[in-house]
C-alpha cells in the first residue's frame, strides 16, 4: 500500500527519498582533459616563441632567401651530397640577392645561410606536427572540453596560413631588384605570429581555471580596466608591426642618435620617395621615426592605465599591470640601445624577445582584470 501523496505532487513523478538536490551548470563536474590540453598548448607556446626568435635571426643573417622553392613535404630533407648542394646554390645565384649583394659568395657561405632558413622552415613543420598530433589525439579520444574544438582547430588554420604567408613573403625577394623581402609582407608575417602566440597564451590562461571558477570571477570583472587593456593591446600590435617594418629595411641602423635624429626632431627628407605612401614603408628615417613615436605614445598610455590599475581591489590585477609597466620600461631601454649601437644582432634579438614577453604580460593583465583571482578579505 502506497503512502499519501502531497496535494500538489504530479502523478507519476517518483522522487527518490533523501536524494541530493541537482546542481546547475556552475556546479557541474569539469569535462574534458583541461590539464592535458593546457600542457600541450604550453608546448606549442614555447615552440612559437622559439620560432619567432629563429625567424628574427634568419632575417638578421640575411638567410631568408637562401631557399628559393616552397616544398612543404619534400623540403623537409636538406641537400645530401656535393651535387645536391651545388644545385641549390645554382638556384640561389639566379636571384637578385646574390647578383646584387652576395656575388662571389662561396659554397660554404651559402651553406651557412641555407641552414638558418632550413631550420626556420623545419621548426614550422615541427609546430604543425605537434598541433596535429595533439588536436586529433584529443578529438579522437573525445576529451576536448565543450566549446573548445573550434578554438583549437582555429590554431591549426592560423598556422597553415602563416606558412603560406611566409612563402608569399619570400617570393617578394626572388624577382626584380629586391635584395630583401618586402617589409610590409614581413610585418604581416610577424604580426600573424604574435596573433597565434596571443591566442595560445589566452587559452592557457583560460584552461588554468575551471569553467565554474571563470564564471564566478567574471561577475567581479573590472569593465573599464578590461577596456583600457584592450586598447593597450591594440596599440601594442601596431607598434609590433612598425618594428617589423624597421627590421625589414634595416631602418634601425640609419640614425644612431637619440633622442634626436641627425640632430633634429624629424629625419631629413622624410618624404623623398614617390608616390608619397611608399615613404611610410620604405624610407628608413620616417619608418624609424614612426616606431620611436609610437613607443613614446605606448609608454604614456601604459603609464595612464597603470595609474588607473593601482586602484584595483584585486592584488593579482595590480601586479599584472605593474609587470606590464616594468617590462615596457626595459623594452624601451633595449630599443634605445639598439638605435645607439646600430642594431647589432644580439641586442636586436633581445629586443624582439622583449616584445614577446611584453605582449604576453599585457594579455595576462587583461585576463586578470576580466577574471579577477579570488582573494581573502584582508587582500
N, C-alpha and C positions, 0 to 999 in steps of 0.2 A: 504494500500500500504506500503510495507516494505521499510526501508531505504537502502541506498547504503552500500554494503559490502566492507571491506578492500580487497585489491587485493590479499593479502596472507592469508586471513582468510579461514579456512577449512569449506567446505559446511556442514551444519548440526550441527556445533559446536555453540550452543547457549550459550552465556556468559551473565549472568545477569549483568545489569548495576550497577555500584557502589559496586560490590562485593569485600570484603576484600581479600587480597592475602592469599593463603593457606600456612601454615607454614610447616616446616619439622618436623622430629622426635624430635628434641631438643625443639621445641615449643609445642609439643603435651601435652595435659592435662594428668597429672599423673593418672594411672589406678590402681585399687586395693586398699584395705584397708591397706595402708602402716603404718599408725599410730597405728591402732589396732593390726596389726601383730607385730609391734615393741614392743608394750606394752606386748603382750603375750610372746614374746621372752625374754623380761626383767624378767618376772616372772619365766620362765624356767631357765634363767641365775642364779637368786637368789637361786632357788631350787638346782641347780647343785653345787653351792658354798657351800650350807649347807650340801649337800650330801658328798662332799669331806671332810668337817670338821668332820661330823659324822663318815665317814669311817676311818679317822685318829684316832678319839677317840676309835672306835671299836678295832683298832689294838693296841692302847696303853693300853687298858684294857684287852687285850688277849681274846676278846669276839668273834672273827670271826669264831671259830669252834664250837660254842655252839649249833648251829642248823645244824644237820647232814644230812638233806634232802633238796632237792630243789623242792618246791611245789609252783610254781608261782601263782596259783589261791587259792587253799585251805590253803596255808601257810599264807594268809593274816590274818587268825584268830589265835590268841595266844591260848595257852593251857588254858582250863577253868576247874577248879576243881582239887582236890588233885590227883586224879587218872591220869589225863592227864599230869600234871606236872611231876609226878613220871615216866611216860612212856618216856617223853622227856629226863629226867635226866638219865634214864637207857640207852638210846641210846648214850648219851654223854659219859657215863662211859665205853663204849666199844672202844673208840678211843684212840690213843696214848697220846694225850694231857692230858687226865685225868689220865691215868695209869702211865705216866712218870713224870708228873709235878703237877697235881692237885689231886692226890689220897687222899681221905679223905675229899674232899670238901663237904660242907653241901648243902642241897637243896636251902637254902636261898642264898648262894654264887653263886650257879648255876643260880638262877633266875636273879641275878644282871647282869651277862654277857649275859644271854639269851635275856634280854630286850634290851641291846645295839645292838645286832645283829638283832633282830627282827625289831627294829626301823630303822636300816640301810636298811634292805630289804623293809620295808614298805614305806620308803621315795622313794625308787626306783620305787615302784608301783605308788606312787602319781605322780612322774615325768612323768611316762609313760601315766598315765591317763590325765594329763594336756596337754601333747603333743597331744594325740589322740583327745581330745575334741576340741582343738584349730585347729589342722590341718584339720580334717574332717568337722569342722564347717565352716572354711573359704573355703574349697573345695566345699562343697555343696552350699554355697551362691555365689560361683564364684567371690570371692573378693580377690583371690590371684593375685598379680601383675604378668605380663608376665615374664616368665623365672624363677619364684621363686618356682614353685610347686616341682620340683625335689630336690631343695636345702632343703626345709622344710621337705620333705619326707625322705631325707638322714639323718636328725637329728633323726628321729624315728628309722631308720635302725641301726644307730650307738648306740642308746640307748638300743635296743634289743640285739645287740652284746655285749654291756657292761654287761648286766645281765648274758648272757651265759658265758662270760669270768670270771665274779665274781664267778660263781659256779665252773668253771674249776679251779680257784684259790683255792677255799675251799677244793676241792677233794684232793689236794696235801697234806693236813694235816690230812686226815682221815684214812690213812693206813700207814704201815711201822713203822718207829721210829721217824717220824717228829712230833714236838710239835707245830710247826708254819706252815703257808702256805709257799710254795716255793717263795723265794724272787724275782725270775725273773718273776713269774706269777703275783705277787703283782705289779711289775714295769709295766707290760703290762696293768694291770687293772687301775692303777693310770694314766699311760700315756694316755690311751684312754679317761679317764675322762677330762684330760686337752685338748685333741683334740676336744671333744664335746664342752667344755667351750669356746675354741678358735673360733670355727665356729659360735656359738651363738653370741659371742661378735662382731665378724666381721660383721655378718648380722645386728646386732643392729646399728653398725656404718653406714652401707650402707643405711639402711632404715631411718636414721636420716636426710638424704638429698634426694631431688628428683633425678630422673634419669638425668634430664636436668642439674642440678647442678653438679652431679658427672661427666657427660660427659665434661662439661666446665672446671671443676677443673683438670681433668686428662690431659688436654692439658698442664698444668703447672707443671706436676709432676716432682719430682727430682729423676731421674732414679738411679743415683749412691747411693743416700741415701736410696732408696727403697731396692736396692740390699743388702746394708750393713745391713739394718734392718732385711732382710730375713735371712741372715747368723746369726745374733744375736739371732733371734727366734729359729733357728735350734739348735744352741749350747745350748740355754736355755732348750730346750726339752731334750737334752742329760743330762744336769745337773739335771733336774727333775727326770729322770729315775734313775740316780745314787743315788739321795736322797731316792727314793723308795727302792733301794737295801739296803741302810743304815738302813732304817726303818724296812725292812723285817727280818734282822738278828740282830737287836738292836746294830748295829755297832757304833752308836753314843755314846754309854756308855763305849766303850772299852778303849779309850785313852783320859782321861780328861785333857790333857795338850795342850797348844797352844803357839807358832806356831810349836813346835816340837811334836814328837810322841814318848813317852817313852824315851825322851832325845835325839832322833835322827831325821834326816830328814825323813827317811823311817821307817816304823814299823818293829819290829823284826820278822824274819822268815815270810816274806810276801807270800812265795810260798811253804808252808809246806804241802798242800793238793795235792793229786794225783787223777786223772790226773790234769795237771797244770791249765787247763782252769777253774776248779772249784774255784780256789782262787779268780778269778775276780768276782765271785758271792757269795761266801760263807766265805771267810776269812775276819773277821771283820776289821783287821788292813789295809789290802790292799783296801777294799771297802771304808773305811773312807778316806784313803789317796787319792783315785781317786776322791772322792767327794770334798775334800778340794782343790786339784789341779785344778779341773775343775772350782771351784768357783773363784780361782785366775785368771785363764785364761779368764773367763767370765767377770770379773771386768775390766781387762785390755782391752779386746775387746770393752766393753761398753764405756770405757773412750775414746778410739780412735774414735769410731763412734760419741760420744757426741761432741768431739772436731771438727769433720767434720760438725756436725749439727749446730754448733754455727754460721756458715757462711750462713745458710739458710736465704733467704729473707723473709720467712714466719714466723711470730711470733708464730702462733699456733704450727708449726712444731718444732721450737726451744724449746717451752715449753714442748712439748711431750717428747723430748729426755732428757730435764732437769729432768722431773719426773721419767724417767727410771733410770737415774744415782742416783738420790736421794733414790729411793726405793731399788735399788740394794745395796746401802751402808747400809741401815737399815737392809736388809736381811742378809748381811754378819755379821753384829754385832749380830743378832739373832742366826746365825749359830755358831759363836764362843761361845756365851753364852750357847747354847745347848751342845757344846762339854765340856766346863769347868764344867758345873753343871750336866753332865751326862744325858742329855736329859730328864728332868722332863716333865710330860705331858703338863703342861701349857706353857712352853717355846717351846716344840716340836710342839704343835698345832698352836701357833702363827707363828712359822717359816714356817709351811706348808701353813697357810693362807697368809703369806707374799709372798710365791711363786705364789699364785693365783693372787694377786694384781700386782706383777711384770710381770707376763705372759700377763695380760690384758693391762697393760701400754705399753709393747713392741708392742703388736698388734695395739694399739691406735697410737703409734708413727709412725709405718709403714703406717697406714691408712692416717695419716696427711701428710706424705711425698708423698704418691701416689695420694691423692686427697687434695691438699692444700686448706685451707679455704680462701675465698676472703677477702681482707683487703683494707683499704684505701691507697692512695698514700703515706701518712705520715707513714703508718705501724702501 
